[in-house]
Amino acid sequence: MRVLFLALFWLIAATPLSAEPVACRGVLHAGATYTVCTVDLRSTELRLFWRDGSGRPFGSLRAVESDLTGQGRDLLFAMNGGMYEADGSPVGLYVEGGVPFHGVNTASSGGNFALKPNGIFYWKGDKAGVMETQRFLKERPPADFATQSGPMLVVDGKLHPAFIQGSTSLKLRNGVGVADPGHAIFAISENPVSFYDFATLFRDVLLCKNALFLDGSVSSMSTPERRPALLSAGLGPIIGAVARK
């Protein structure tokens, strides 16, 4: 019976993406559980949120949701979207609505962000990508929205070279990957996990050739089905999906 259950679980996990605007599911990998949400860029508006209409940082997923509700819009999905300074400002590249509010950061010090290679999650219209920072600077892909973070989890199908199998550095983690340009795949760990195991989730289970770490202990995700009582506050950039008008 256990063998049958596991076979059914992995069959469901490997099922092709549905046409839902945001499709979320639980995934078991390397002894840990994850929530994985796939956003269809053809049927949603995927946006970045940093500051509200008065210029103050939103700071939390709930604040973004409340702002959108006031506009008559429903938030389908949200996740903290990259590393930030103490005042909530982005550490690296931040593009919102085609406007670059913060430039690319190529510094070689600064914790996980500077664990090279780091990278950029970007999208324009219904096409998204994750790209290593130096390649992004070279190719300059068009982007309506972009956020820089680090380290990269998967680069062209290969794990970040600094990740060690069996590492005892375990934390809650969230990140984003792209398996095809029309879908962005977001994952958050429900248990503390290593970088190695988190990266292999994207490479081996979610089949993303490129994936980017977004953050650690402050990791938060919100969907209509997932409304935790406590969500991290004091956040910087936030990624959110709303239904297209």
C-alpha positions as CSV (number, residue, x, y, z in Angstrom):
1,M,0.0,0.0,0.0
2,R,2.8,2.4,0.9
3,V,4.5,1.7,-2.5
4,L,1.2,2.5,-4.2
5,F,0.7,5.7,-2.3
6,L,4.2,6.9,-3.1
7,A,3.7,6.0,-6.8
8,L,0.5,8.0,-6.9
9,F,2.1,11.0,-5.1
10,W,4.9,11.3,-7.6
11,L,2.5,10.7,-10.5
12,I,0.5,13.7,-9.3
13,A,3.7,15.8,-8.7
14,A,4.9,15.1,-12.2
15,T,1.5,15.8,-13.9
16,P,1.8,18.5,-16.6
17,L,0.9,22.0,-15.6
18,S,-2.8,22.8,-15.6
19,A,-4.3,25.9,-17.3
20,E,-5.2,27.5,-13.9
21,P,-3.8,31.0,-13.4
22,V,-2.0,29.9,-10.2
23,A,-1.8,26.1,-9.5
24,C,-0.3,25.1,-6.1
25,R,0.5,21.7,-4.8
26,G,2.5,20.0,-2.0
27,V,5.7,18.2,-3.0
28,L,7.8,15.8,-1.0
29,H,11.5,15.9,-1.8
30,A,14.6,14.6,0.1
31,G,12.6,14.1,3.3
32,A,11.2,17.6,3.3
33,T,7.8,19.1,2.2
34,Y,7.4,22.1,0.0
35,T,4.6,24.2,-1.4
36,V,5.0,24.8,-5.1
37,C,3.0,27.3,-7.0
38,T,3.1,27.6,-10.8
39,V,2.0,31.0,-12.2
40,D,0.7,31.1,-15.8
41,L,1.8,34.4,-17.2
42,R,-0.7,34.2,-20.0
43,S,-3.7,34.5,-17.6
44,T,-2.2,36.5,-14.8
45,E,-0.5,39.8,-14.3
46,L,2.7,39.0,-12.4
47,R,4.0,42.2,-10.7
48,L,6.6,43.5,-8.3
49,F,5.6,45.5,-5.3
50,W,8.0,47.6,-3.2
51,R,6.5,51.0,-2.3
52,D,2.8,52.0,-2.1
53,G,1.2,55.1,-3.5
54,S,2.6,57.3,-0.8
55,G,6.2,56.0,-1.3
56,R,6.4,53.9,1.8
57,P,7.5,50.2,1.5
58,F,4.7,47.8,1.6
59,G,6.7,45.6,4.0
60,S,4.4,42.6,4.0
61,L,2.3,40.4,1.8
62,R,-0.8,41.4,3.7
63,A,-0.2,45.1,2.9
64,V,0.0,44.3,-0.8
65,E,-3.2,42.3,-0.6
66,S,-5.0,45.1,1.3
67,D,-3.8,47.7,-1.3
68,L,-5.1,45.5,-4.2
69,T,-8.4,44.9,-2.5
70,G,-8.9,48.6,-2.3
71,Q,-8.4,48.7,-6.0
72,G,-11.0,46.0,-6.5
73,R,-8.3,43.4,-7.5
74,D,-7.7,40.0,-6.0
75,L,-4.3,38.8,-5.0
76,L,-3.9,35.2,-6.4
77,F,-0.4,34.6,-5.1
78,A,2.4,36.5,-3.3
79,M,5.9,35.8,-2.1
80,N,8.8,37.8,-0.8
81,G,10.8,38.6,-3.9
82,G,14.5,39.1,-3.2
83,M,17.0,40.4,-0.7
84,Y,16.8,43.9,0.7
85,E,18.5,46.5,2.9
86,A,17.4,47.4,6.4
87,D,15.1,50.2,5.0
88,G,13.4,47.7,2.7
89,S,15.1,48.9,-0.5
90,P,16.4,46.3,-3.0
91,V,20.0,45.1,-2.7
92,G,20.3,44.6,-6.4
93,L,18.5,45.2,-9.7
94,Y,14.9,46.2,-9.3
95,V,12.7,47.0,-12.3
96,E,9.0,47.8,-11.8
97,G,6.7,48.6,-14.7
98,G,9.7,49.0,-17.0
99,V,11.3,51.6,-14.7
100,P,14.7,50.6,-13.1
101,F,14.5,51.9,-9.5
102,H,17.8,50.2,-8.5
103,G,20.7,49.1,-10.6
104,V,22.5,45.7,-10.8
105,N,24.7,44.9,-7.9
106,T,28.0,43.1,-8.8
107,A,29.6,43.3,-5.3
108,S,31.6,40.3,-4.1
109,S,30.7,40.5,-0.4
110,G,27.4,40.5,1.4
111,G,26.3,37.0,2.5
112,N,24.2,34.8,0.3
113,F,23.5,37.5,-2.2
114,A,27.2,37.6,-3.2
115,L,27.7,33.9,-3.3
116,K,28.5,34.0,-7.0
117,P,26.9,33.3,-9.3
118,N,23.8,35.2,-8.3
119,G,21.1,36.0,-10.7
120,I,18.0,37.9,-11.8
121,F,14.4,36.8,-12.2
122,Y,12.7,38.9,-15.0
123,W,9.7,38.9,-17.1
124,K,8.0,40.9,-19.9
125,G,4.4,40.3,-20.8
126,D,3.8,36.6,-20.7
127,K,7.4,35.5,-20.9
128,A,9.7,35.0,-17.9
129,G,13.3,34.0,-17.3
130,V,15.9,33.4,-14.7
131,M,19.5,34.4,-15.7
132,E,22.9,34.5,-14.1
133,T,23.8,38.2,-13.4
134,Q,26.8,38.5,-15.7
135,R,24.9,36.9,-18.6
136,F,22.0,39.2,-18.0
137,L,24.3,42.2,-18.2
138,K,25.7,40.9,-21.5
139,E,22.4,39.9,-23.1
140,R,20.2,42.7,-21.7
141,P,16.9,40.8,-22.2
142,P,13.8,43.1,-22.2
143,A,12.1,43.3,-18.9
144,D,9.0,45.0,-17.5
145,F,9.9,43.6,-14.1
146,A,13.1,42.3,-12.6
147,T,14.5,41.4,-9.2
148,Q,18.1,40.4,-8.4
149,S,19.0,37.9,-5.6
150,G,21.4,35.2,-4.9
151,P,22.8,32.7,-5.0
152,M,21.6,31.0,-8.2
153,L,20.3,27.5,-7.4
154,V,20.5,26.0,-10.8
155,V,22.5,27.5,-13.8
156,D,21.8,25.9,-17.2
157,G,20.9,22.6,-15.6
158,K,23.8,22.5,-13.1
159,L,23.7,23.1,-9.4
160,H,25.6,26.1,-7.9
161,P,29.2,24.8,-7.4
162,A,29.2,25.9,-3.7
163,F,26.4,23.6,-2.6
164,I,27.4,20.5,-0.6
165,Q,25.3,17.4,-0.4
166,G,24.6,16.5,3.2
167,S,25.2,20.1,4.4
168,T,23.9,20.8,8.0
169,S,23.1,24.4,7.3
170,L,19.3,24.1,7.3
171,K,16.9,27.0,6.9
172,L,13.4,27.8,5.5
173,R,14.0,28.8,1.9
174,N,12.0,30.2,-1.0
175,G,12.9,30.6,-4.7
176,V,11.8,30.8,-8.3
177,G,12.6,28.8,-11.4
178,V,11.5,28.7,-15.0
179,A,10.9,25.4,-16.9
180,D,9.3,27.2,-19.9
181,P,9.0,30.9,-20.6
182,G,5.2,31.0,-20.0
183,H,5.3,29.8,-16.4
184,A,7.1,30.9,-13.3
185,I,7.5,28.2,-10.6
186,F,7.8,29.3,-7.0
187,A,8.6,27.1,-4.1
188,I,8.8,27.5,-0.4
189,S,10.1,24.9,2.1
190,E,7.8,23.9,5.0
191,N,10.9,22.6,6.9
192,P,14.4,23.9,7.2
193,V,16.4,22.5,4.2
194,S,19.9,22.9,2.8
195,F,20.8,24.8,-0.4
196,Y,21.7,21.5,-2.0
197,D,18.3,19.9,-1.4
198,F,16.5,23.0,-2.4
199,A,18.4,23.3,-5.6
200,T,17.8,19.7,-6.5
201,L,14.1,20.2,-6.0
202,F,14.1,22.8,-8.8
203,R,16.5,20.8,-11.1
204,D,15.2,17.2,-10.6
205,V,11.6,17.6,-9.6
206,L,10.4,20.9,-11.1
207,L,12.7,20.5,-14.1
208,C,13.9,24.0,-14.1
209,K,17.2,24.6,-16.0
210,N,17.6,27.9,-14.2
211,A,16.4,28.8,-10.7
212,L,17.1,31.5,-8.2
213,F,17.2,31.6,-4.3
214,L,15.0,34.5,-3.1
215,D,15.5,34.4,0.7
216,G,15.8,32.3,3.8
217,S,14.3,32.8,7.3
218,V,11.8,35.5,6.2
219,S,10.4,33.3,3.5
220,S,6.6,33.8,3.1
221,M,4.0,32.7,0.6
222,S,0.3,33.7,0.4
223,T,-2.4,32.1,-1.7
224,P,-6.2,32.0,-1.3
225,E,-5.8,28.5,0.2
226,R,-2.7,29.4,2.3
227,R,-3.3,32.2,4.8
228,P,-0.9,31.6,7.7
229,A,-1.7,33.4,10.9
230,L,1.8,35.0,10.9
231,L,3.6,36.2,7.8
232,S,6.9,38.0,7.8
233,A,6.8,41.8,8.1
234,G,9.5,44.3,7.2
235,L,10.0,42.8,3.8
236,G,11.5,44.5,0.7
237,P,10.4,43.6,-2.8
238,I,7.4,41.4,-3.1
239,I,6.2,39.3,-6.1
240,G,2.5,39.1,-6.6
241,A,0.1,37.7,-9.2
242,V,-3.4,39.2,-10.0
243,A,-5.9,38.0,-12.5
244,R,-5.7,39.8,-15.9
245,K,-8.5,42.3,-16.5
